Every structure is written in structure tokens, then in C-alpha cells.
Amino acid sequence: MHGITLETMVVELSAYFGWQELGQRIPVRCFQQDPSLGSSLKFLRKTPWAREKVESLYLFMLRERRRNA
């Protein structure tokens, strides 16, 4: 994940899946209740297990994009 910021991952994931599906795939409150980029980044920077889930989902999204291209 060198060179890819957490902000970039969250922005791309929310654009690809939408906040609702993102909240279903990673069930954390910052994605489910009144989601915003700021609140998500604040939570993810403090919570290593959630950040790992975001990174994993981001890699999955990249594989899906490549497969569909």
C-alpha cells in the first residue's frame, strides 16, 4: 500500500460501493450512521483492525476493477 493514503482508499471505496454497502461490508458506525470522510478517517487512524479491513477491501476492489476491465 505504498503511496496510497488512507483518504484515497476511503474516497475510492465510497465511490465504488457507496456508503451503505461499505457499512455492510465493514460494519463500523463511521460508515453506517451519518458517514463522512472526516469521521471515517479519524476513526480509522485510531483503530488498526478497522484500517486493515479497509485496506483489504481496497485490494479486493482493485482486483474487481481489473477483472471487469
PQR file of N, CA, C, O and H, with PARSE charges and radii, in Angstrom:
ATOM      1  N   MET A   1       0.828  -1.187   0.000 -0.4000 1.5000
ATOM      2  CA  MET A   1       0.000   0.000   0.000 -0.0000 2.0000
ATOM      3  C   MET A   1       0.876   1.256   0.000  0.5500 1.7000
ATOM      4  O   MET A   1       0.456   2.306   0.486 -0.5500 1.4000
ATOM      5  N   HIS A   2       2.053   1.150  -0.527 -0.4000 1.5000
ATOM      6  CA  HIS A   2       2.962   2.288  -0.545 -0.0000 2.0000
ATOM      7  C   HIS A   2       2.446   3.380  -1.471  0.5500 1.7000
ATOM      8  O   HIS A   2       2.102   3.121  -2.625 -0.5500 1.4000
ATOM      9  H   HIS A   2       2.394   0.297  -0.922  0.4000 1.0000
ATOM     10  N   GLY A   3       2.397   4.584  -0.959 -0.4000 1.5000
ATOM     11  CA  GLY A   3       1.999   5.728  -1.766 -0.0000 2.0000
ATOM     12  C   GLY A   3       0.507   5.972  -1.834  0.5500 1.7000
ATOM     13  O   GLY A   3       0.080   6.985  -2.386 -0.5500 1.4000
ATOM     14  H   GLY A   3       2.676   4.794  -0.022  0.4000 1.0000
ATOM     15  N   ILE A   4      -0.295   5.081  -1.292 -0.4000 1.5000
ATOM     16  CA  ILE A   4      -1.751   5.255  -1.305 -0.0000 2.0000
ATOM     17  C   ILE A   4      -2.186   5.656   0.103  0.5500 1.7000
ATOM     18  O   ILE A   4      -1.970   4.922   1.068 -0.5500 1.4000
ATOM     19  H   ILE A   4       0.052   4.257  -0.843  0.4000 1.0000
ATOM     20  N   THR A   5      -2.796   6.821   0.199 -0.4000 1.5000
ATOM     21  CA  THR A   5      -3.204   7.302   1.517 -0.0000 2.0000
ATOM     22  C   THR A   5      -4.512   6.653   1.947  0.5500 1.7000
ATOM     23  O   THR A   5      -5.280   6.152   1.125 -0.5500 1.4000
ATOM     24  H   THR A   5      -2.971   7.417  -0.585  0.4000 1.0000
ATOM     25  N   LEU A   6      -4.740   6.675   3.230 -0.4000 1.5000
ATOM     26  CA  LEU A   6      -5.992   6.167   3.780 -0.0000 2.0000
ATOM     27  C   LEU A   6      -7.167   6.962   3.213  0.5500 1.7000
ATOM     28  O   LEU A   6      -8.225   6.400   2.930 -0.5500 1.4000
ATOM     29  H   LEU A   6      -4.116   7.082   3.897  0.4000 1.0000
ATOM     30  N   GLU A   7      -6.976   8.261   3.050 -0.4000 1.5000
ATOM     31  CA  GLU A   7      -8.031   9.103   2.484 -0.0000 2.0000
ATOM     32  C   GLU A   7      -8.389   8.657   1.072  0.5500 1.7000
ATOM     33  O   GLU A   7      -9.569   8.577   0.730 -0.5500 1.4000
ATOM     34  H   GLU A   7      -6.116   8.717   3.279  0.4000 1.0000
ATOM     35  N   THR A   8      -7.391   8.370   0.255 -0.4000 1.5000
ATOM     36  CA  THR A   8      -7.635   7.899  -1.108 -0.0000 2.0000
ATOM     37  C   THR A   8      -8.430   6.603  -1.100  0.5500 1.7000
ATOM     38  O   THR A   8      -9.356   6.430  -1.893 -0.5500 1.4000
ATOM     39  H   THR A   8      -6.432   8.435   0.533  0.4000 1.0000
ATOM     40  N   MET A   9      -8.066   5.688  -0.199 -0.4000 1.5000
ATOM     41  CA  MET A   9      -8.778   4.408  -0.119 -0.0000 2.0000
ATOM     42  C   MET A   9     -10.245   4.616   0.235  0.5500 1.7000
ATOM     43  O   MET A   9     -11.125   4.037  -0.403 -0.5500 1.4000
ATOM     44  H   MET A   9      -7.314   5.828   0.445  0.4000 1.0000
ATOM     45  N   VAL A  10     -10.514   5.436   1.245 -0.4000 1.5000
ATOM     46  CA  VAL A  10     -11.899   5.655   1.682 -0.0000 2.0000
ATOM     47  C   VAL A  10     -12.700   6.353   0.588  0.5500 1.7000
ATOM     48  O   VAL A  10     -13.853   5.995   0.346 -0.5500 1.4000
ATOM     49  H   VAL A  10      -9.800   5.906   1.763  0.4000 1.0000
ATOM     50  N   VAL A  11     -12.112   7.336  -0.069 -0.4000 1.5000
ATOM     51  CA  VAL A  11     -12.812   8.051  -1.145 -0.0000 2.0000
ATOM     52  C   VAL A  11     -13.163   7.086  -2.276  0.5500 1.7000
ATOM     53  O   VAL A  11     -14.295   7.074  -2.758 -0.5500 1.4000
ATOM     54  H   VAL A  11     -11.176   7.627   0.128  0.4000 1.0000
ATOM     55  N   GLU A  12     -12.196   6.282  -2.696 -0.4000 1.5000
ATOM     56  CA  GLU A  12     -12.447   5.348  -3.799 -0.0000 2.0000
ATOM     57  C   GLU A  12     -13.434   4.254  -3.410  0.5500 1.7000
ATOM     58  O   GLU A  12     -14.281   3.868  -4.216 -0.5500 1.4000
ATOM     59  H   GLU A  12     -11.276   6.291  -2.304  0.4000 1.0000
ATOM     60  N   LEU A  13     -13.331   3.753  -2.184 -0.4000 1.5000
ATOM     61  CA  LEU A  13     -14.278   2.725  -1.738 -0.0000 2.0000
ATOM     62  C   LEU A  13     -15.702   3.276  -1.652  0.5500 1.7000
ATOM     63  O   LEU A  13     -16.653   2.605  -2.053 -0.5500 1.4000
ATOM     64  H   LEU A  13     -12.643   4.066  -1.529  0.4000 1.0000
ATOM     65  N   SER A  14     -15.846   4.479  -1.139 -0.4000 1.5000
ATOM     66  CA  SER A  14     -17.197   5.049  -1.031 -0.0000 2.0000
ATOM     67  C   SER A  14     -17.763   5.358  -2.409  0.5500 1.7000
ATOM     68  O   SER A  14     -18.972   5.258  -2.615 -0.5500 1.4000
ATOM     69  H   SER A  14     -15.073   5.023  -0.813  0.4000 1.0000
ATOM     70  N   ALA A  15     -16.908   5.732  -3.356 -0.4000 1.5000
ATOM     71  CA  ALA A  15     -17.385   5.974  -4.719 -0.0000 2.0000
ATOM     72  C   ALA A  15     -17.767   4.664  -5.412  0.5500 1.7000
ATOM     73  O   ALA A  15     -18.746   4.614  -6.158 -0.5500 1.4000
ATOM     74  H   ALA A  15     -15.925   5.813  -3.189  0.4000 1.0000
ATOM     75  N   TYR A  16     -17.003   3.622  -5.167 -0.4000 1.5000
ATOM     76  CA  TYR A  16     -17.238   2.329  -5.827 -0.0000 2.0000
ATOM     77  C   TYR A  16     -18.437   1.592  -5.235  0.5500 1.7000
ATOM     78  O   TYR A  16     -19.309   1.123  -5.966 -0.5500 1.4000
ATOM     79  H   TYR A  16     -16.208   3.663  -4.561  0.4000 1.0000
ATOM     80  N   PHE A  17     -18.474   1.493  -3.899 -0.4000 1.5000
ATOM     81  CA  PHE A  17     -19.521   0.721  -3.238 -0.0000 2.0000
ATOM     82  C   PHE A  17     -20.688   1.586  -2.756  0.5500 1.7000
ATOM     83  O   PHE A  17     -21.821   1.109  -2.689 -0.5500 1.4000
ATOM     84  H   PHE A  17     -17.765   1.874  -3.305  0.4000 1.0000
ATOM     85  N   GLY A  18     -20.426   2.837  -2.423 -0.4000 1.5000
ATOM     86  CA  GLY A  18     -21.421   3.671  -1.756 -0.0000 2.0000
ATOM     87  C   GLY A  18     -21.299   3.460  -0.254  0.5500 1.7000
ATOM     88  O   GLY A  18     -20.863   2.401   0.197 -0.5500 1.4000
ATOM     89  H   GLY A  18     -19.506   3.225  -2.477  0.4000 1.0000
ATOM     90  N   TRP A  19     -21.685   4.470   0.521 -0.4000 1.5000
ATOM     91  CA  TRP A  19     -21.544   4.384   1.976 -0.0000 2.0000
ATOM     92  C   TRP A  19     -22.364   3.245   2.564  0.5500 1.7000
ATOM     93  O   TRP A  19     -21.921   2.584   3.503 -0.5500 1.4000
ATOM     94  H   TRP A  19     -22.039   5.331   0.155  0.4000 1.0000
ATOM     95  N   GLN A  20     -23.555   3.011   2.021 -0.4000 1.5000
ATOM     96  CA  GLN A  20     -24.416   1.977   2.599 -0.0000 2.0000
ATOM     97  C   GLN A  20     -23.778   0.593   2.470  0.5500 1.7000
ATOM     98  O   GLN A  20     -23.707  -0.148   3.451 -0.5500 1.4000
ATOM     99  H   GLN A  20     -23.915   3.548   1.259  0.4000 1.0000
ATOM    100  N   GLU A  21     -23.321   0.245   1.289 -0.4000 1.5000
ATOM    101  CA  GLU A  21     -22.695  -1.071   1.112 -0.0000 2.0000
ATOM    102  C   GLU A  21     -21.361  -1.150   1.846  0.5500 1.7000
ATOM    103  O   GLU A  21     -20.993  -2.205   2.362 -0.5500 1.4000
ATOM    104  H   GLU A  21     -23.379   0.847   0.492  0.4000 1.0000
ATOM    105  N   LEU A  22     -20.646  -0.044   1.891 -0.4000 1.5000
ATOM    106  CA  LEU A  22     -19.388  -0.016   2.630 -0.0000 2.0000
ATOM    107  C   LEU A  22     -19.643  -0.309   4.112  0.5500 1.7000
ATOM    108  O   LEU A  22     -18.870  -1.020   4.754 -0.5500 1.4000
ATOM    109  H   LEU A  22     -20.945   0.813   1.472  0.4000 1.0000
ATOM    110  N   GLY A  23     -20.729   0.242   4.642 -0.4000 1.5000
ATOM    111  CA  GLY A  23     -21.118  -0.024   6.023 -0.0000 2.0000
ATOM    112  C   GLY A  23     -21.547  -1.459   6.256  0.5500 1.7000
ATOM    113  O   GLY A  23     -21.410  -1.973   7.367 -0.5500 1.4000
ATOM    114  H   GLY A  23     -21.357   0.819   4.120  0.4000 1.0000
ATOM    115  N   GLN A  24     -22.065  -2.117   5.224 -0.4000 1.5000
ATOM    116  CA  GLN A  24     -22.432  -3.523   5.352 -0.0000 2.0000
ATOM    117  C   GLN A  24     -21.198  -4.420   5.288  0.5500 1.7000
ATOM    118  O   GLN A  24     -21.113  -5.418   6.003 -0.5500 1.4000
ATOM    119  H   GLN A  24     -22.177  -1.700   4.322  0.4000 1.0000
ATOM    120  N   ARG A  25     -20.258  -4.067   4.442 -0.4000 1.5000
ATOM    121  CA  ARG A  25     -19.048  -4.873   4.282 -0.0000 2.0000
ATOM    122  C   ARG A  25     -18.086  -4.711   5.457  0.5500 1.7000
ATOM    123  O   ARG A  25     -17.425  -5.663   5.871 -0.5500 1.4000
ATOM    124  H   ARG A  25     -20.327  -3.257   3.861  0.4000 1.0000
ATOM    125  N   ILE A  26     -18.021  -3.486   5.987 -0.4000 1.5000
ATOM    126  CA  ILE A  26     -17.190  -3.203   7.162 -0.0000 2.0000
ATOM    127  C   ILE A  26     -18.115  -2.541   8.187  0.5500 1.7000
ATOM    128  O   ILE A  26     -18.294  -1.324   8.164 -0.5500 1.4000
ATOM    129  H   ILE A  26     -18.558  -2.713   5.651  0.4000 1.0000
ATOM    130  N   PRO A  27     -18.694  -3.327   9.074 -0.5600 1.5000
ATOM    131  CA  PRO A  27     -19.725  -2.806   9.984  0.2800 2.0000
ATOM    132  C   PRO A  27     -19.159  -1.959  11.124  0.5500 1.7000
ATOM    133  O   PRO A  27     -19.018  -2.429  12.253 -0.5500 1.4000
ATOM    134  N   VAL A  28     -18.844  -0.725  10.813 -0.4000 1.5000
ATOM    135  CA  VAL A  28     -18.413   0.235  11.827 -0.0000 2.0000
ATOM    136  C   VAL A  28     -19.321   1.456  11.727  0.5500 1.7000
ATOM    137  O   VAL A  28     -19.797   1.799  10.645 -0.5500 1.4000
ATOM    138  H   VAL A  28     -18.958  -0.343   9.896  0.4000 1.0000
ATOM    139  N   ARG A  29     -19.550   2.094  12.837 -0.4000 1.5000
ATOM    140  CA  ARG A  29     -20.511   3.192  12.915 -0.0000 2.0000
ATOM    141  C   ARG A  29     -20.164   4.356  11.981  0.5500 1.7000
ATOM    142  O   ARG A  29     -21.061   5.001  11.437 -0.5500 1.4000
ATOM    143  H   ARG A  29     -19.163   1.815  13.716  0.4000 1.0000
ATOM    144  N   CYS A  30     -18.868   4.626  11.793 -0.4000 1.5000
ATOM    145  CA  CYS A  30     -18.489   5.762  10.953 -0.0000 2.0000
ATOM    146  C   CYS A  30     -18.897   5.561   9.493  0.5500 1.7000
ATOM    147  O   CYS A  30     -18.960   6.533   8.740 -0.5500 1.4000
ATOM    148  H   CYS A  30     -18.139   4.102  12.234  0.4000 1.0000
ATOM    149  N   PHE A  31     -19.175   4.322   9.077 -0.4000 1.5000
ATOM    150  CA  PHE A  31     -19.669   4.052   7.731 -0.0000 2.0000
ATOM    151  C   PHE A  31     -21.190   3.894   7.707  0.5500 1.7000
ATOM    152  O   PHE A  31     -21.805   4.031   6.650 -0.5500 1.4000
ATOM    153  H   PHE A  31     -19.124   3.533   9.689  0.4000 1.0000
ATOM    154  N   GLN A  32     -21.795   3.611   8.845 -0.4000 1.5000
ATOM    155  CA  GLN A  32     -23.214   3.293   8.868 -0.0000 2.0000
ATOM    156  C   GLN A  32     -24.107   4.453   9.289  0.5500 1.7000
ATOM    157  O   GLN A  32     -25.197   4.617   8.741 -0.5500 1.4000
ATOM    158  H   GLN A  32     -21.295   3.500   9.704  0.4000 1.0000
ATOM    159  N   GLN A  33     -23.673   5.251  10.239 -0.4000 1.5000
ATOM    160  CA  GLN A  33     -24.514   6.330  10.761 -0.0000 2.0000
ATOM    161  C   GLN A  33     -23.898   7.670  10.414  0.5500 1.7000
ATOM    162  O   GLN A  33     -22.816   8.000  10.901 -0.5500 1.4000
ATOM    163  H   GLN A  33     -22.787   5.118  10.685  0.4000 1.0000
ATOM    164  N   ASP A  34     -24.567   8.442   9.585 -0.4000 1.5000
ATOM    165  CA  ASP A  34     -24.108   9.761   9.163 -0.0000 2.0000
ATOM    166  C   ASP A  34     -22.657   9.721   8.694  0.5500 1.7000
ATOM    167  O   ASP A  34     -21.811  10.419   9.252 -0.5500 1.4000
ATOM    168  H   ASP A  34     -25.446   8.175   9.189  0.4000 1.0000
ATOM    169  N   PRO A  35     -22.357   8.910   7.671 -0.5600 1.5000
ATOM    170  CA  PRO A  35     -20.968   8.737   7.240  0.2800 2.0000
ATOM    171  C   PRO A  35     -20.396  10.006   6.598  0.5500 1.7000
ATOM    172  O   PRO A  35     -21.085  10.736   5.886 -0.5500 1.4000
ATOM    173  N   SER A  36     -19.139  10.233   6.872 -0.4000 1.5000
ATOM    174  CA  SER A  36     -18.413  11.326   6.226 -0.0000 2.0000
ATOM    175  C   SER A  36     -16.947  10.936   6.148  0.5500 1.7000
ATOM    176  O   SER A  36     -16.475  10.072   6.887 -0.5500 1.4000
ATOM    177  H   SER A  36     -18.579   9.640   7.451  0.4000 1.0000
ATOM    178  N   LEU A  37     -16.252  11.577   5.257 -0.4000 1.5000
ATOM    179  CA  LEU A  37     -14.841  11.282   5.084 -0.0000 2.0000
ATOM    180  C   LEU A  37     -14.069  11.625   6.356  0.5500 1.7000
ATOM    181  O   LEU A  37     -13.224  10.847   6.798 -0.5500 1.4000
ATOM    182  H   LEU A  37     -16.636  12.279   4.657  0.4000 1.0000
ATOM    183  N   GLY A  38     -14.350  12.768   6.934 -0.4000 1.5000
ATOM    184  CA  GLY A  38     -13.630  13.208   8.134 -0.0000 2.0000
ATOM    185  C   GLY A  38     -13.793  12.271   9.306  0.5500 1.7000
ATOM    186  O   GLY A  38     -12.810  11.896   9.946 -0.5500 1.4000
ATOM    187  H   GLY A  38     -15.037  13.401   6.574  0.4000 1.0000
ATOM    188  N   SER A  39     -15.036  11.884   9.597 -0.4000 1.5000
ATOM    189  CA  SER A  39     -15.259  10.989  10.743 -0.0000 2.0000
ATOM    190  C   SER A  39     -14.653   9.611  10.484  0.5500 1.7000
ATOM    191  O   SER A  39     -14.141   8.973  11.403 -0.5500 1.4000
ATOM    192  H   SER A  39     -15.834  12.189   9.077  0.4000 1.0000
ATOM    193  N   SER A  40     -14.710   9.162   9.252 -0.4000 1.5000
ATOM    194  CA  SER A  40     -14.143   7.860   8.916 -0.0000 2.0000
ATOM    195  C   SER A  40     -12.630   7.865   9.093  0.5500 1.7000
ATOM    196  O   SER A  40     -12.070   6.936   9.675 -0.5500 1.4000
ATOM    197  H   SER A  40     -15.125   9.681   8.505  0.4000 1.0000
ATOM    198  N   LEU A  41     -11.971   8.898   8.597 -0.4000 1.5000
ATOM    199  CA  LEU A  41     -10.520   8.969   8.717 -0.0000 2.0000
ATOM    200  C   LEU A  41     -10.089   9.058  10.174  0.5500 1.7000
ATOM    201  O   LEU A  41      -9.119   8.418  10.579 -0.5500 1.4000
ATOM    202  H   LEU A  41     -12.426   9.652   8.123  0.4000 1.0000
ATOM    203  N   LYS A  42     -10.798   9.838  10.950 -0.4000 1.5000
ATOM    204  CA  LYS A  42     -10.470   9.983  12.374 -0.0000 2.0000
ATOM    205  C   LYS A  42     -10.552   8.627  13.080  0.5500 1.7000
ATOM    206  O   LYS A  42      -9.656   8.266  13.843 -0.5500 1.4000
ATOM    207  H   LYS A  42     -11.586  10.358  10.621  0.4000 1.0000
ATOM    208  N   PHE A  43     -11.626   7.882  12.823 -0.4000 1.5000
ATOM    209  CA  PHE A  43     -11.801   6.570  13.435 -0.0000 2.0000
ATOM    210  C   PHE A  43     -10.743   5.580  12.944  0.5500 1.7000
ATOM    211  O   PHE A  43     -10.132   4.871  13.743 -0.5500 1.4000
ATOM    212  H   PHE A  43     -12.353   8.176  12.203  0.4000 1.0000
ATOM    213  N   LEU A  44     -10.533   5.536  11.630 -0.4000 1.5000
ATOM    214  CA  LEU A  44      -9.624   4.544  11.061 -0.0000 2.0000
ATOM    215  C   LEU A  44      -8.175   4.772  11.485  0.5500 1.7000
ATOM    216  O   LEU A  44      -7.417   3.815  11.637 -0.5500 1.4000
ATOM    217  H   LEU A  44     -11.030   6.112  10.981  0.4000 1.0000
ATOM    218  N   ARG A  45      -7.789   6.028  11.677 -0.4000 1.5000
ATOM    219  CA  ARG A  45      -6.416   6.310  12.112 -0.0000 2.0000
ATOM    220  C   ARG A  45      -6.167   5.831  13.535  0.5500 1.7000
ATOM    221  O   ARG A  45      -5.025   5.559  13.904 -0.5500 1.4000
ATOM    222  H   ARG A  45      -8.405   6.806  11.553  0.4000 1.0000
ATOM    223  N   LYS A  46      -7.224   5.724  14.340 -0.4000 1.5000
ATOM    224  CA  LYS A  46      -7.095   5.287  15.725 -0.0000 2.0000
ATOM    225  C   LYS A  46      -7.334   3.796  15.909  0.5500 1.7000
ATOM    226  O   LYS A  46      -7.059   3.256  16.980 -0.5500 1.4000
ATOM    227  H   LYS A  46      -8.152   5.945  14.041  0.4000 1.0000
ATOM    228  N   THR A  47      -7.841   3.125  14.882 -0.4000 1.5000
ATOM    229  CA  THR A  47      -8.308   1.749  15.034 -0.0000 2.0000
ATOM    230  C   THR A  47      -7.634   0.827  14.009  0.5500 1.7000
ATOM    231  O   THR A  47      -8.116   0.693  12.885 -0.5500 1.4000
ATOM    232  H   THR A  47      -8.065   3.564  14.012  0.4000 1.0000
ATOM    233  N   PRO A  48      -6.530   0.200  14.394 -0.5600 1.5000
ATOM    234  CA  PRO A  48      -5.774  -0.623  13.440  0.2800 2.0000
ATOM    235  C   PRO A  48      -6.569  -1.755  12.796  0.5500 1.7000
ATOM    236  O   PRO A  48      -6.395  -2.015  11.605 -0.5500 1.4000
ATOM    237  N   TRP A  49      -7.442  -2.440  13.552 -0.4000 1.5000
ATOM    238  CA  TRP A  49      -8.178  -3.571  12.956 -0.0000 2.0000
ATOM    239  C   TRP A  49      -9.131  -3.085  11.870  0.5500 1.7000
ATOM    240  O   TRP A  49      -9.316  -3.773  10.867 -0.5500 1.4000
ATOM    241  H   TRP A  49      -7.583  -2.228  14.519  0.4000 1.0000
ATOM    242  N   ALA A  50      -9.735  -1.920  12.048 -0.4000 1.5000
ATOM    243  CA  ALA A  50     -10.649  -1.387  11.033 -0.0000 2.0000
ATOM    244  C   ALA A  50      -9.867  -0.918   9.807  0.5500 1.7000
ATOM    245  O   ALA A  50     -10.311  -1.101   8.674 -0.5500 1.4000
ATOM    246  H   ALA A  50      -9.585  -1.361  12.864  0.4000 1.0000
ATOM    247  N   ARG A  51      -8.711  -0.316  10.038 -0.4000 1.5000
ATOM    248  CA  ARG A  51      -7.872   0.129   8.930 -0.0000 2.0000
ATOM    249  C   ARG A  51      -7.441  -1.065   8.083  0.5500 1.7000
ATOM    250  O   ARG A  51      -7.399  -0.971   6.856 -0.5500 1.4000
ATOM    251  H   ARG A  51      -8.350  -0.167  10.959  0.4000 1.0000
ATOM    252  N   GLU A  52      -7.122  -2.184   8.726 -0.4000 1.5000
ATOM    253  CA  GLU A  52      -6.746  -3.394   7.995 -0.0000 2.0000
ATOM    254  C   GLU A  52      -7.890  -3.891   7.121  0.5500 1.7000
ATOM    255  O   GLU A  52      -7.669  -4.344   5.998 -0.5500 1.4000
ATOM    256  H   GLU A  52      -7.156  -2.261   9.722  0.4000 1.0000
ATOM    257  N   LYS A  53      -9.113  -3.806   7.638 -0.4000 1.5000
ATOM    258  CA  LYS A  53     -10.280  -4.215   6.851 -0.0000 2.0000
ATOM    259  C   LYS A  53     -10.471  -3.309   5.636  0.5500 1.7000
ATOM    260  O   LYS A  53     -10.807  -3.781   4.550 -0.5500 1.4000
ATOM    261  H   LYS A  53      -9.293  -3.438   8.550  0.4000 1.0000
ATOM    262  N   VAL A  54     -10.256  -2.016   5.821 -0.4000 1.5000
ATOM    263  CA  VAL A  54     -10.372  -1.067   4.708 -0.0000 2.0000
ATOM    264  C   VAL A  54      -9.312  -1.372   3.655  0.5500 1.7000
ATOM    265  O   VAL A  54      -9.611  -1.375   2.461 -0.5500 1.4000
ATOM    266  H   VAL A  54      -9.983  -1.633   6.704  0.4000 1.0000
ATOM    267  N   GLU A  55      -8.081  -1.627   4.082 -0.4000 1.5000
ATOM    268  CA  GLU A  55      -7.011  -1.950   3.143 -0.0000 2.0000
ATOM    269  C   GLU A  55      -7.319  -3.229   2.376  0.5500 1.7000
ATOM    270  O   GLU A  55      -7.082  -3.309   1.171 -0.5500 1.4000
ATOM    271  H   GLU A  55      -7.838  -1.624   5.052  0.4000 1.0000
ATOM    272  N   SER A  56      -7.839  -4.216   3.067 -0.4000 1.5000
ATOM    273  CA  SER A  56      -8.188  -5.480   2.426 -0.0000 2.0000
ATOM    274  C   SER A  56      -9.306  -5.287   1.399  0.5500 1.7000
ATOM    275  O   SER A  56      -9.234  -5.814   0.289 -0.5500 1.4000
ATOM    276  H   SER A  56      -8.032  -4.151   4.047  0.4000 1.0000
ATOM    277  N   LEU A  57     -10.332  -4.533   1.774 -0.4000 1.5000
ATOM    278  CA  LEU A  57     -11.438  -4.271   0.849 -0.0000 2.0000
ATOM    279  C   LEU A  57     -10.967  -3.449  -0.337  0.5500 1.7000
ATOM    280  O   LEU A  57     -11.451  -3.640  -1.453 -0.5500 1.4000
ATOM    281  H   LEU A  57     -10.391  -4.104   2.676  0.4000 1.0000
ATOM    282  N   TYR A  58     -10.031  -2.537  -0.114 -0.4000 1.5000
ATOM    283  CA  TYR A  58      -9.480  -1.733  -1.201 -0.0000 2.0000
ATOM    284  C   TYR A  58      -8.766  -2.627  -2.220  0.5500 1.7000
ATOM    285  O   TYR A  58      -8.933  -2.458  -3.428 -0.5500 1.4000
ATOM    286  H   TYR A  58      -9.638  -2.381   0.792  0.4000 1.0000
ATOM    287  N   LEU A  59      -7.971  -3.578  -1.724 -0.4000 1.5000
ATOM    288  CA  LEU A  59      -7.299  -4.506  -2.634 -0.0000 2.0000
ATOM    289  C   LEU A  59      -8.305  -5.358  -3.396  0.5500 1.7000
ATOM    290  O   LEU A  59      -8.117  -5.624  -4.583 -0.5500 1.4000
ATOM    291  H   LEU A  59      -7.836  -3.715  -0.743  0.4000 1.0000
ATOM    292  N   PHE A  60      -9.363  -5.785  -2.731 -0.4000 1.5000
ATOM    293  CA  PHE A  60     -10.432  -6.538  -3.394 -0.0000 2.0000
ATOM    294  C   PHE A  60     -11.057  -5.698  -4.503  0.5500 1.7000
ATOM    295  O   PHE A  60     -11.290  -6.195  -5.605 -0.5500 1.4000
ATOM    296  H   PHE A  60      -9.516  -5.569  -1.767  0.4000 1.0000
ATOM    297  N   MET A  61     -11.331  -4.415  -4.212 -0.4000 1.5000
ATOM    298  CA  MET A  61     -11.926  -3.521  -5.198 -0.0000 2.0000
ATOM    299  C   MET A  61     -11.010  -3.365  -6.418  0.5500 1.7000
ATOM    300  O   MET A  61     -11.483  -3.359  -7.555 -0.5500 1.4000
ATOM    301  H   MET A  61     -11.141  -4.012  -3.317  0.4000 1.0000
ATOM    302  N   LEU A  62      -9.713  -3.240  -6.182 -0.4000 1.5000
ATOM    303  CA  LEU A  62      -8.773  -3.112  -7.304 -0.0000 2.0000
ATOM    304  C   LEU A  62      -8.782  -4.363  -8.177  0.5500 1.7000
ATOM    305  O   LEU A  62      -8.744  -4.271  -9.404 -0.5500 1.4000
ATOM    306  H   LEU A  62      -9.328  -3.244  -5.259  0.4000 1.0000
ATOM    307  N   ARG A  63      -8.832  -5.543  -7.534 -0.4000 1.5000
ATOM    308  CA  ARG A  63      -8.907  -6.794  -8.305 -0.0000 2.0000
ATOM    309  C   ARG A  63     -10.203  -6.865  -9.109  0.5500 1.7000
ATOM    310  O   ARG A  63     -10.191  -7.302 -10.260 -0.5500 1.4000
ATOM    311  H   ARG A  63      -8.863  -5.618  -6.537  0.4000 1.0000
ATOM    312  N   GLU A  64     -11.318  -6.442  -8.520 -0.4000 1.5000
ATOM    313  CA  GLU A  64     -12.608  -6.435  -9.221 -0.0000 2.0000
ATOM    314  C   GLU A  64     -12.571  -5.506 -10.418  0.5500 1.7000
ATOM    315  O   GLU A  64     -13.054  -5.855 -11.495 -0.5500 1.4000
ATOM    316  H   GLU A  64     -11.328  -6.087  -7.585  0.4000 1.0000
ATOM    317  N   ARG A  65     -12.008  -4.339 -10.236 -0.4000 1.5000
ATOM    318  CA  ARG A  65     -11.897  -3.375 -11.349 -0.0000 2.0000
ATOM    319  C   ARG A  65     -11.091  -3.966 -12.483  0.5500 1.7000
ATOM    320  O   ARG A  65     -11.477  -3.869 -13.648 -0.5500 1.4000
ATOM    321  H   ARG A  65     -11.616  -4.056  -9.361  0.4000 1.0000
ATOM    322  N   ARG A  66      -9.957  -4.588 -12.137 -0.4000 1.5000
ATOM    323  CA  ARG A  66      -9.105  -5.191 -13.174 -0.0000 2.0000
ATOM    324  C   ARG A  66      -9.832  -6.309 -13.896  0.5500 1.7000
ATOM    325  O   ARG A  66      -9.734  -6.439 -15.116 -0.5500 1.4000
ATOM    326  H   ARG A  66      -9.644  -4.667 -11.191  0.4000 1.0000
ATOM    327  N   ARG A  67     -10.555  -7.107 -13.144 -0.4000 1.5000
ATOM    328  CA  ARG A  67     -11.285  -8.229 -13.724 -0.0000 2.0000
ATOM    329  C   ARG A  67     -12.386  -7.742 -14.679  0.5500 1.7000
ATOM    330  O   ARG A  67     -12.631  -8.363 -15.714 -0.5500 1.4000
ATOM    331  H   ARG A  67     -10.635  -7.001 -12.152  0.4000 1.0000
ATOM    332  N   ASN A  68     -13.032  -6.652 -14.335 -0.4000 1.5000
ATOM    333  CA  ASN A  68     -14.144  -6.137 -15.144 -0.0000 2.0000
ATOM    334  C   ASN A  68     -13.691  -5.262 -16.304  0.5500 1.7000
ATOM    335  O   ASN A  68     -14.496  -4.913 -17.166 -0.5500 1.4000
ATOM    336  H   ASN A  68     -12.832  -6.147 -13.495  0.4000 1.0000
ATOM    337  N   ALA A  69     -12.429  -4.910 -16.334 -0.4000 1.5000
ATOM    338  CA  ALA A  69     -11.924  -4.018 -17.406 -0.0000 2.0000
ATOM    339  C   ALA A  69     -11.633  -4.777 -18.674  0.5500 1.7000
ATOM    340  O   ALA A  69     -11.205  -4.183 -19.664 -0.5500 1.4000
ATOM    341  H   ALA A  69     -11.774  -5.194 -15.634  0.4000 1.0000
TER
END
